[in-house]
Amino acid sequence: MFQSILQETLAEENWQEVQKLGGRNIPALFPLGVIEEHGPHLPLGSDIYWSCGMCRIVRDKLKSMGKKSVILPPYYWGVNHCTHNFPGTFSLRPQTMKQVLFEIFENVRDFSFHDVYCFNYHGDSYHVGAIADTIKEVNEKLGISARLVLNEMDLPLFGWQGNEDFLLIVNPEYPMEWFEEEDASERGLLDIHAGAFETAAMNYFCPELVDLKTAEKLPSTSLDQEGLQKWLQGGDVTRESVPLGYAGNPAGYKAVGSIFEKILDLQAENIAKQIIQ
């Protein structure tokens, strides 16, 4: 779908164009992610590719509704508590990440962008917590309005209610049949990392970076509750429990792929309407 995560972002503009855009009540879409192992079939940059792709879809949806927006250059140095023992996974301390993010927001403020919407598709609780803490701090200290875009189903993972002023909750009405599990062996299990959904996402956004032949041969490592607790411990325990670095069912990407574009469209429309309101 795209060749570079800088493509169609503010990084391709010159400073005079940025000066024109700032202060015009134009929302800024900010892709966030990490560089992290995603099994033997997906690239390290999967999370940030997904964030960048979603920002483009939302930008186009806003444009169709008559609202201009800009995409900020992506940020991809985050926290990887669970997978940091795998080669290729870069991980910052949460305090380091928060400091860097705060200073990026200072720059965005100085460019005269006031409304910033953060798109993140990396679920590590330490990483998400660092984003939320930074957003709350910049909203208080910098006088801007930043919000983290979050799917409603993910609220319980972080102990949030959905009415927090630093969140934009994505809650479109999905046809329930989209999420009926056809594979009986996967029912009740957790496909959380580089499995069916994430493989389908990357195959949609950057198919040239996905090794589908390998994905189709990988056995499911979807997690039960005991497996989830091992995953969450991080480090050697995580690597021992999922030695190939994926926690899910990559071979199930085809079923997800058949509805993935429709899911994205519903989400983007829901997000765009909230931004405009």
Rosetta silent file (secondary structure, phi, psi, omega in degrees, C-alpha in Angstrom):
SEQUENCE: MFQSILQETLAEENWQEVQKLGGRNIPALFPLGVIEEHGPHLPLGSDIYWSCGMCRIVRDKLKSMGKKSVILPPYYWGVNHCTHNFPGTFSLRPQTMKQVLFEIFENVRDFSFHDVYCFNYHGDSYHVGAIADTIKEVNEKLGISARLVLNEMDLPLFGWQGNEDFLLIVNPEYPMEWFEEEDASERGLLDIHAGAFETAAMNYFCPELVDLKTAEKLPSTSLDQEGLQKWLQGGDVTRESVPLGYAGNPAGYKAVGSIFEKILDLQAENIAKQIIQ
SCORE:     score description
SCORE:     0.000 S_00000001
   1 L     0.000  -31.090  175.450    0.000    0.000    0.000 S_00000001
   2 L  -154.939  159.163 -173.679    2.963    2.316    0.579 S_00000001
   3 L  -100.191  -23.432 -174.665    6.738    2.204    0.342 S_00000001
   4 L  -141.136  141.043  177.290    7.830    4.513    3.156 S_00000001
   5 L   -74.383   -8.884  173.473    6.456    5.437    6.569 S_00000001
   6 L   -90.886  -12.460 -178.150    7.449    9.035    5.779 S_00000001
   7 L   -60.362  131.567  176.747    5.387    9.024    2.600 S_00000001
   8 L    66.034   20.117  174.681    2.529   11.565    2.661 S_00000001
   9 L  -104.401  178.390  179.067    3.558   12.874    6.082 S_00000001
  10 H   -60.133  -21.372 -178.725    4.696   16.324    7.155 S_00000001
  11 H   -63.668  -20.560 -179.507    8.256   15.150    6.491 S_00000001
  12 H   -89.468   -4.743  179.774    7.676   15.592    2.747 S_00000001
  13 L   -91.821  163.763  171.399    6.689   19.264    3.114 S_00000001
  14 L   -94.992  168.046 -172.547    8.982   22.283    3.308 S_00000001
  15 H   -63.197  -31.231 -179.699    9.052   24.574    6.327 S_00000001
  16 H   -68.732  -35.158  177.477    6.993   27.281    4.651 S_00000001
  17 H   -68.519  -39.056  176.662    4.167   24.837    3.967 S_00000001
  18 H   -61.900  -39.882  178.368    4.250   23.707    7.605 S_00000001
  19 H   -62.137  -37.633  178.780    4.011   27.345    8.633 S_00000001
  20 H   -69.058  -38.495 -175.751    0.915   27.766    6.448 S_00000001
  21 H   -72.750  -37.311 -177.571   -0.743   24.636    7.811 S_00000001
  22 L   -63.571  143.669  176.936   -0.159   25.423   11.481 S_00000001
  23 L    79.531    7.560 -178.569   -2.818   27.448   13.245 S_00000001
  24 L  -103.783   21.580  179.879   -5.548   26.620   10.729 S_00000001
  25 L    58.186   38.835  178.968   -7.482   24.303   13.054 S_00000001
  26 L   -98.954  121.492  178.271   -6.189   21.309   11.116 S_00000001
  27 L   -65.820  142.464  177.266   -6.067   18.073   13.121 S_00000001
  28 E  -106.663  127.345  179.507   -2.709   16.325   13.223 S_00000001
  29 E   -99.913  123.909 -169.868   -2.683   12.524   13.024 S_00000001
  30 E  -117.145  107.075  178.303    0.303   11.050   14.854 S_00000001
  31 E   -78.423  129.423  179.776    1.391    7.438   14.094 S_00000001
  32 E  -124.283  150.429  179.147    3.038    5.676   17.038 S_00000001
  33 L  -177.397 -159.204 -179.880    4.594    2.245   17.294 S_00000001
  34 L  -143.620  171.020  168.347    7.738    0.237   17.938 S_00000001
  35 L  -108.939  111.989 -167.751   10.380   -1.810   16.174 S_00000001
  36 L  -150.891  146.065  176.735    9.747   -5.313   17.501 S_00000001
  37 L   -58.386  141.228  176.992    9.983   -8.941   16.475 S_00000001
  38 E  -135.509   53.318  178.391    6.810  -10.295   14.881 S_00000001
  39 L    73.250 -174.496 -177.922    7.583  -13.949   14.367 S_00000001
  40 L   -85.515    3.780 -172.817    9.358  -15.482   11.365 S_00000001
  41 L  -121.920  -10.147 -178.539    6.821  -14.175    8.848 S_00000001
  42 E  -123.985  153.398 -178.951    6.340  -10.451    9.587 S_00000001
  43 L   -76.437  160.271  178.837    8.778   -7.508    9.638 S_00000001
  44 L   -60.065  -29.157 -175.490   10.018   -5.782   12.773 S_00000001
  45 L   -90.149   18.422 -173.972    8.182   -2.609   11.787 S_00000001
  46 H   -53.742  -45.301 -175.925    4.699   -4.142   11.619 S_00000001
  47 H   -63.707  -42.453 -177.392    3.182   -1.936   14.346 S_00000001
  48 H   -75.549  -30.488  173.706    4.355    1.356   12.899 S_00000001
  49 H   -62.059  -41.787  179.632    3.355    0.338    9.369 S_00000001
  50 H   -63.870  -45.001  179.868   -0.151   -0.345   10.685 S_00000001
  51 H   -61.405  -43.938  179.592   -0.302    3.014   12.489 S_00000001
  52 H   -64.580  -42.190  179.403    0.872    4.888    9.407 S_00000001
  53 H   -62.414  -41.991 -179.330   -1.592    3.041    7.190 S_00000001
  54 H   -67.312  -37.632  176.681   -4.491    3.805    9.505 S_00000001
  55 H   -59.290  -39.136  179.554   -3.567    7.485    9.643 S_00000001
  56 H   -67.289  -39.770  179.126   -3.784    7.627    5.847 S_00000001
  57 H   -65.382  -42.825  178.545   -7.180    5.964    5.805 S_00000001
  58 H   -66.132  -41.270  176.531   -8.511    8.388    8.426 S_00000001
  59 H   -57.220  -45.348 -179.781   -6.991   11.336    6.573 S_00000001
  60 H   -66.314  -36.355  178.587   -8.757   10.266    3.377 S_00000001
  61 H   -66.636  -42.459  176.634  -12.023    9.756    5.260 S_00000001
  62 H   -60.793  -42.663  179.380  -11.740   13.249    6.761 S_00000001
  63 H   -59.878  -41.295  179.462  -11.045   14.673    3.315 S_00000001
  64 H   -65.444  -20.989  178.244  -14.210   13.014    1.963 S_00000001
  65 L   -96.590    6.174  176.272  -16.095   14.784    4.765 S_00000001
  66 L    86.626   17.210 -177.491  -14.594   18.156    3.832 S_00000001
  67 L  -120.319  122.147  177.444  -11.976   18.315    6.610 S_00000001
  68 L   -80.345  147.002  174.240   -8.253   18.673    5.929 S_00000001
  69 L  -144.769  167.243  175.910   -5.738   16.969    8.213 S_00000001
  70 E  -126.776  153.404  176.366   -2.002   16.337    8.306 S_00000001
  71 E  -108.188  123.338  178.492    0.000   13.263    9.264 S_00000001
  72 L   -74.601  155.933  173.405    2.975   13.847   11.522 S_00000001
  73 L   -57.741  142.398 -173.881    6.225   11.937   10.969 S_00000001
  74 L   -72.176  152.326  173.868    5.948    8.598   12.791 S_00000001
  75 E  -113.258  125.565 -174.475    7.418    7.809   16.190 S_00000001
  76 L  -137.337   27.114  173.377    8.642    4.233   16.582 S_00000001
  77 L  -110.698   99.500 -173.493   10.944    4.048   19.612 S_00000001
  78 L  -130.377 -162.318 -175.423    8.791    2.553   22.357 S_00000001
  79 L  -100.170  130.080  176.938    8.596    0.055   25.198 S_00000001
  80 L  -126.631   77.776 -178.608    8.762   -3.697   24.543 S_00000001
  81 L   -66.473  -44.141 -172.704    8.468   -5.362   27.919 S_00000001
  82 L   -74.876  -39.891 -167.926    7.290   -8.740   26.619 S_00000001
  83 L  -110.451   13.356 -171.357    9.518   -9.246   23.575 S_00000001
  84 L   -67.094  -13.794 -179.986   12.709   -7.349   24.417 S_00000001
  85 L   -84.965   -1.976  177.431   14.821  -10.541   24.537 S_00000001
  86 L   -89.451  136.042  175.287   14.342  -11.200   20.811 S_00000001
  87 L   -57.007  139.649  179.987   17.012   -9.872   18.426 S_00000001
  88 L    94.199  -13.033  178.345   15.771   -6.880   16.465 S_00000001
  89 L   -89.465  119.500  176.243   13.450   -5.649   19.205 S_00000001
  90 L   -96.706  134.794 -179.442   14.340   -2.141   20.371 S_00000001
  91 L  -139.328  131.051  175.095   13.030   -1.108   23.774 S_00000001
  92 L  -100.593  158.474  168.696   13.255    2.145   25.705 S_00000001
  93 L   -69.605  144.924 -179.532   12.648    2.704   29.383 S_00000001
  94 H   -54.014  -38.961 -178.938    9.183    4.233   29.894 S_00000001
  95 H   -66.848  -33.607  176.799   10.688    7.413   31.355 S_00000001
  96 H   -66.702  -46.559  179.558   12.918    7.812   28.295 S_00000001
  97 H   -59.482  -44.235 -178.539    9.990    7.342   25.947 S_00000001
  98 H   -63.706  -39.310  179.469    7.862    9.852   27.853 S_00000001
  99 H   -65.382  -44.565  179.600   10.604   12.479   27.761 S_00000001
 100 H   -64.009  -45.885  179.730   11.160   12.085   24.020 S_00000001
 101 H   -61.040  -42.108  179.989    7.424   12.141   23.289 S_00000001
 102 H   -58.681  -43.415 -178.362    6.916   15.236   25.439 S_00000001
 103 H   -69.864  -31.440  174.047    9.575   17.114   23.500 S_00000001
 104 H   -64.349  -44.051  177.776    8.033   16.014   20.193 S_00000001
 105 H   -62.817  -33.907  175.865    4.702   17.424   21.370 S_00000001
 106 H   -60.380  -42.913  177.787    6.486   20.653   22.292 S_00000001
 107 H   -63.347  -44.788  179.506    7.631   20.938   18.683 S_00000001
 108 H   -59.756  -40.824  176.002    4.143   20.187   17.381 S_00000001
 109 H   -61.010  -42.853 -179.429    2.791   22.922   19.650 S_00000001
 110 H   -66.365  -24.937  175.477    5.412   25.330   18.334 S_00000001
 111 L   -79.376   -2.225  177.834    4.265   24.514   14.783 S_00000001
 112 L    75.767   25.530  169.602    0.807   25.755   15.915 S_00000001
 113 L   -91.991  128.640 -173.243   -1.000   22.416   15.699 S_00000001
 114 L  -103.900  -39.875 -175.915   -3.471   22.206   18.551 S_00000001
 115 E  -104.066  115.996 -176.267   -5.459   18.984   18.044 S_00000001
 116 E  -123.434  129.075 -179.720   -3.353   15.814   17.896 S_00000001
 117 E  -116.096  119.303 -173.222   -4.748   12.289   17.533 S_00000001
 118 E   -96.754  125.279 -179.827   -2.356    9.467   18.383 S_00000001
 119 E  -109.265  119.876 -176.629   -2.679    6.131   16.574 S_00000001
 120 E  -134.556  129.214  178.872   -0.937    3.208   18.257 S_00000001
 121 L  -122.947   36.018  173.850   -1.135   -0.493   17.376 S_00000001
 122 L  -122.096  117.203 -167.694    1.325   -1.851   19.924 S_00000001
 123 L   -91.162    2.442  179.008   -0.484   -3.229   22.962 S_00000001
 124 L   -53.118  125.894 -173.728    2.323   -3.500   25.527 S_00000001
 125 H   -63.967  -32.624  177.711    0.821   -2.009   28.693 S_00000001
 126 H   -68.285  -37.882  178.502    4.049   -0.191   29.604 S_00000001
 127 H   -66.803  -50.208 -179.558    4.162    1.360   26.144 S_00000001
 128 H   -63.857  -38.663  177.524    0.502    2.399   26.149 S_00000001
 129 H   -62.249  -38.888  178.653    0.860    3.709   29.689 S_00000001
 130 H   -65.232  -38.877  177.264    3.794    5.878   28.643 S_00000001
 131 H   -64.038  -48.193 -177.754    1.730    7.344   25.794 S_00000001
 132 H   -62.213  -43.967  179.446   -1.246    8.040   28.064 S_00000001
 133 H   -60.418  -41.457 -179.189    0.929    9.632   30.771 S_00000001
 134 H   -67.647  -42.409  179.450    2.596   11.882   28.196 S_00000001
 135 H   -60.025  -45.104  179.309   -0.703   12.918   26.627 S_00000001
 136 H   -61.935  -39.293 -179.106   -2.115   13.889   30.020 S_00000001
 137 H   -68.397  -44.440 -178.037    1.026   15.877   30.794 S_00000001
 138 H   -70.027  -33.475  177.575    1.140   17.777   27.489 S_00000001
 139 H   -63.384  -35.727 -179.295   -2.570   18.568   27.656 S_00000001
 140 H   -78.356  -42.222 -170.080   -2.003   20.122   31.065 S_00000001
 141 H   -96.313  -26.393 -173.997    1.321   21.869   30.464 S_00000001
 142 L  -104.446   -9.965  177.542    1.379   22.749   26.763 S_00000001
 143 L    72.003   26.138  174.838   -2.210   23.861   26.238 S_00000001
 144 L  -110.892  174.343  178.804   -2.881   21.506   23.349 S_00000001
 145 E  -119.372   98.939  177.566   -5.512   18.794   22.961 S_00000001
 146 E  -108.856  143.857  179.608   -3.945   15.399   22.369 S_00000001
 147 E  -141.467  146.507  175.762   -5.900   12.148   22.473 S_00000001
 148 E   -94.789  123.982  177.179   -5.068    8.479   22.110 S_00000001
 149 E   -79.120  123.677 -173.702   -7.272    6.633   19.616 S_00000001
 150 E  -141.302  134.554  176.121   -8.298    3.357   21.250 S_00000001
 151 E   -68.655  138.772 -176.608  -10.686    0.560   20.347 S_00000001
 152 H   -55.615  -37.785 -177.221  -13.477    0.190   22.884 S_00000001
 153 H   -65.612  -16.326 -179.026  -12.752   -3.514   23.344 S_00000001
 154 H   -90.779   -6.603 -178.108   -9.253   -2.641   24.616 S_00000001
 155 H   -54.570  -46.291 -177.966  -10.423   -0.453   27.511 S_00000001
 156 H   -61.048  -24.503 -178.793  -10.381   -3.281   30.110 S_00000001
 157 H   -63.618  -26.965 -174.182   -6.735   -4.020   29.304 S_00000001
 158 H  -117.326    4.732  177.157   -5.730   -0.679   30.782 S_00000001
 159 L    72.625   25.019  179.313   -8.386   -0.183   33.442 S_00000001
 160 L   -99.776  158.272 -176.788  -10.040    2.745   31.665 S_00000001
 161 L   -97.214  -24.765 -178.800  -13.764    3.480   31.471 S_00000001
 162 L   108.494  -11.948  179.058  -13.934    5.191   28.076 S_00000001
 163 L  -101.398    8.674  178.846  -14.908    8.653   29.341 S_00000001
 164 L   -66.658  137.980 -175.042  -11.319    9.788   29.909 S_00000001
 165 L   -75.675   -5.526  177.274  -10.630   13.113   28.176 S_00000001
 166 L   -97.577    7.750 -178.984   -7.298   11.863   26.806 S_00000001
 167 E  -117.898  147.922  163.923   -8.981    9.106   24.778 S_00000001
 168 E  -117.244  113.014 -172.987  -10.920    8.941   21.527 S_00000001
 169 E   -90.012  127.052  178.729  -12.857    5.685   21.708 S_00000001
 170 E   -91.938  115.174 -174.431  -13.437    3.771   18.476 S_00000001
 171 L  -144.014   55.147  176.151  -16.806    2.026   18.746 S_00000001
 172 L   -70.016  164.028  176.575  -18.478    1.365   15.380 S_00000001
 173 L   -89.748  111.728  178.664  -21.217   -1.230   15.109 S_00000001
 174 L   -93.973  142.285  168.919  -19.702   -4.354   13.576 S_00000001
 175 L   -61.340  125.038 -173.805  -21.799   -7.188   12.155 S_00000001
 176 H   -60.892  -28.481 -177.965  -21.383   -9.894   14.794 S_00000001
 177 H   -66.586  -17.613  177.074  -20.933  -12.602   12.183 S_00000001
 178 H   -63.205  -26.479 -171.683  -17.590  -11.039   11.270 S_00000001
 179 H  -112.105   16.902  175.097  -16.129  -12.258   14.542 S_00000001
 180 L   -79.578  121.195 -176.445  -17.562  -15.743   14.726 S_00000001
 181 L   -74.128  117.494 -179.996  -14.624  -18.130   15.046 S_00000001
 182 L   -80.905  -29.990 -178.151  -14.806  -20.806   12.357 S_00000001
 183 L   -87.127  108.061 -176.731  -11.848  -22.797   13.683 S_00000001
 184 H   -59.315  -30.805 -177.926  -13.112  -24.690   16.749 S_00000001
 185 H   -69.684  -15.645 -178.156   -9.551  -25.220   17.977 S_00000001
 186 H   -97.581   -8.752 -176.074   -9.099  -21.445   18.339 S_00000001
 187 L   -64.592  131.471  179.463  -12.236  -20.733   20.381 S_00000001
 188 L    82.863   -2.386  179.787  -11.478  -19.209   23.745 S_00000001
 189 L  -100.690  162.223 -173.791   -7.819  -18.655   22.892 S_00000001
 190 E  -108.639  115.975  176.783   -6.010  -15.333   22.544 S_00000001
 191 L   -99.513   93.582 -166.914   -4.477  -14.332   19.201 S_00000001
 192 L  -115.913  -14.328 -174.765   -2.490  -11.321   20.411 S_00000001
 193 E  -152.219  115.868  177.192    0.790  -10.997   18.549 S_00000001
 194 L    59.590   28.526  178.732    1.712  -11.653   14.916 S_00000001
 195 L   -96.786 -145.019 -174.538   -1.251  -14.003   14.599 S_00000001
 196 H   -61.362  -48.854 -173.828   -4.225  -14.027   12.249 S_00000001
 197 H   -68.969  -44.804 -177.888   -5.319  -10.418   12.685 S_00000001
 198 H   -70.816  -34.129  175.847   -1.881   -8.823   12.578 S_00000001
 199 H   -65.322  -41.803  177.146   -0.802  -10.978    9.641 S_00000001
 200 H   -63.488  -39.277  179.526   -3.951   -9.932    7.773 S_00000001
 201 H   -61.880  -48.656 -179.154   -3.247   -6.283    8.632 S_00000001
 202 H   -68.294  -33.182  177.519    0.284   -6.381    7.284 S_00000001
 203 H   -67.670  -24.646  176.016   -0.825   -8.311    4.213 S_00000001
 204 H   -80.333  -48.138 -174.902   -3.263   -5.472    3.545 S_00000001
 205 H   -78.943  -44.495 -174.022   -0.917   -2.551    4.185 S_00000001
 206 L  -139.499   67.736 -174.880    2.452   -3.949    3.029 S_00000001
 207 H   -59.295  -27.726 -178.309    1.988   -7.335    1.312 S_00000001
 208 H   -69.369  -14.066 -178.845    5.505   -7.279   -0.092 S_00000001
 209 H   -99.273    0.564 -176.168    6.866   -7.490    3.475 S_00000001
 210 L  -104.544  131.285  176.073    4.835  -10.555    4.515 S_00000001
 211 L   -93.989   87.133 -175.807    6.112  -14.121    4.103 S_00000001
 212 H   -68.496  -33.083  179.364    2.778  -15.829    3.493 S_00000001
 213 H   -60.805  -41.909  177.213    4.348  -19.202    2.683 S_00000001
 214 H   -69.207  -43.326 -178.773    5.865  -19.298    6.138 S_00000001
 215 H   -56.738  -40.704 -176.554    2.701  -17.935    7.786 S_00000001
 216 H   -71.219  -17.753 -179.557    0.593  -20.715    6.291 S_00000001
 217 H   -96.317  -10.463 -174.595    2.912  -23.382    7.692 S_00000001
 218 L   -78.036  129.920  175.538    3.108  -22.042   11.249 S_00000001
 219 L   -72.061  154.157 -179.577    1.134  -23.963   13.885 S_00000001
 220 L   -66.157  136.635  170.179   -1.124  -21.959   16.177 S_00000001
 221 L  -123.531   29.211  176.853    0.389  -20.651   19.399 S_00000001
 222 L   -56.199  144.514 -167.871   -2.755  -18.794   20.510 S_00000001
 223 E   -97.549  141.365  164.509   -2.704  -18.377   24.267 S_00000001
 224 L   -89.134 -176.446 -176.268   -4.885  -19.656   27.061 S_00000001
 225 H   -64.177  -36.215  177.313   -4.929  -17.687   30.326 S_00000001
 226 H   -65.824  -41.083  177.995   -1.878  -19.514   31.677 S_00000001
 227 H   -65.179  -35.694  178.604    0.004  -18.791   28.471 S_00000001
 228 H   -63.134  -42.053 -179.726   -1.013  -15.129   28.660 S_00000001
 229 H   -63.655  -36.238  175.311    0.461  -14.802   32.135 S_00000001
 230 H   -66.532  -43.099  178.779    3.766  -16.216   30.859 S_00000001
 231 H   -57.410  -43.519 -174.948    3.680  -13.824   27.905 S_00000001
 232 H   -71.287  -17.578  178.503    3.149  -10.855   30.205 S_00000001
 233 H   -68.996  -29.564  178.062    6.182  -11.709   32.336 S_00000001
 234 L    77.297  176.112  175.191    8.460  -10.741   29.478 S_00000001
 235 H    62.637 -137.079 -175.485   12.098  -11.561   28.867 S_00000001
 236 H   -63.648  -34.154 -178.507   13.226  -15.190   29.008 S_00000001
 237 H   -64.812  -44.480  177.515    9.816  -16.445   30.149 S_00000001
 238 H   -61.599  -45.757 -176.450    8.111  -14.961   27.096 S_00000001
 239 H   -66.599  -34.130  177.587   10.757  -16.307   24.744 S_00000001
 240 H   -70.254  -34.014 -177.215   10.549  -19.786   26.258 S_00000001
 241 H   -78.636  -31.092  176.675    6.748  -19.842   25.971 S_00000001
 242 L  -133.081   76.684 -171.629    6.689  -18.641   22.325 S_00000001
 243 L   -60.738  -24.372  178.161   10.162  -19.440   20.955 S_00000001
 244 L   -92.503   -1.355  170.321    9.320  -18.298   17.417 S_00000001
 245 L    86.444   12.648  176.382    8.004  -14.961   18.680 S_00000001
 246 L  -126.756  143.936  179.761    4.351  -15.118   17.714 S_00000001
 247 E  -126.063   84.638 -175.582    1.336  -15.667   19.965 S_00000001
 248 L   166.881 -159.342 -175.360   -1.553  -16.468   17.683 S_00000001
 249 L  -128.003   80.106 -176.779   -2.536  -18.286   14.520 S_00000001
 250 H   -53.317  -35.842 -177.684   -0.819  -16.696   11.495 S_00000001
 251 H   -64.967  -14.760  178.694   -2.347  -19.257    9.122 S_00000001
 252 H   -84.032    9.559 -175.598   -5.790  -17.869    9.972 S_00000001
 253 H   -62.931  -27.276 -176.074   -5.047  -14.595    8.198 S_00000001
 254 H   -64.341  -44.034 -179.795   -7.234  -15.489    5.195 S_00000001
 255 H   -63.212  -42.178  178.263  -10.488  -15.495    7.165 S_00000001
 256 H   -67.933  -40.193 -177.170   -9.615  -12.166    8.769 S_00000001
 257 H   -60.132  -28.169 -178.723   -8.387  -10.725    5.484 S_00000001
 258 H   -67.539  -20.751 -179.049  -11.797  -11.182    3.879 S_00000001
 259 H  -119.863   -2.403 -170.711  -13.306   -8.578    6.241 S_00000001
 260 H   -60.472  -45.845 -178.997  -10.257   -6.506    7.206 S_00000001
 261 H   -61.963  -36.884  178.123  -10.826   -3.633    4.764 S_00000001
 262 H   -66.514  -39.171  177.391  -14.459   -3.364    5.891 S_00000001
 263 H   -61.550  -46.880  179.783  -13.352   -3.214    9.525 S_00000001
 264 H   -61.007  -40.583 -178.541  -10.887   -0.428    8.753 S_00000001
 265 H   -64.436  -43.202  178.052  -13.492    1.551    6.842 S_00000001
 266 H   -64.098  -41.932  179.510  -15.978    1.395    9.731 S_00000001
 267 H   -64.455  -45.984 -178.593  -13.278    2.385   12.204 S_00000001
 268 H   -62.077  -41.592  178.200  -12.017    5.267   10.059 S_00000001
 269 H   -63.812  -40.828  179.072  -15.513    6.658    9.569 S_00000001
 270 H   -63.913  -44.345  179.387  -16.171    6.460   13.304 S_00000001
 271 H   -64.203  -47.527 -177.083  -12.885    8.212   14.105 S_00000001
 272 H   -61.021  -42.486  179.217  -13.349   10.908   11.450 S_00000001
 273 H   -62.289  -39.259  179.061  -16.846   11.780   12.633 S_00000001
 274 H   -68.681  -37.899  178.072  -15.609   12.188   16.199 S_00000001
 275 H   -62.361  -44.489 -178.979  -12.703   14.377   15.090 S_00000001
 276 H   -66.055  -38.200  179.676  -15.039   16.653   13.152 S_00000001
 277 L   -68.056    0.000    0.000  -17.489   16.893   16.037 S_00000001
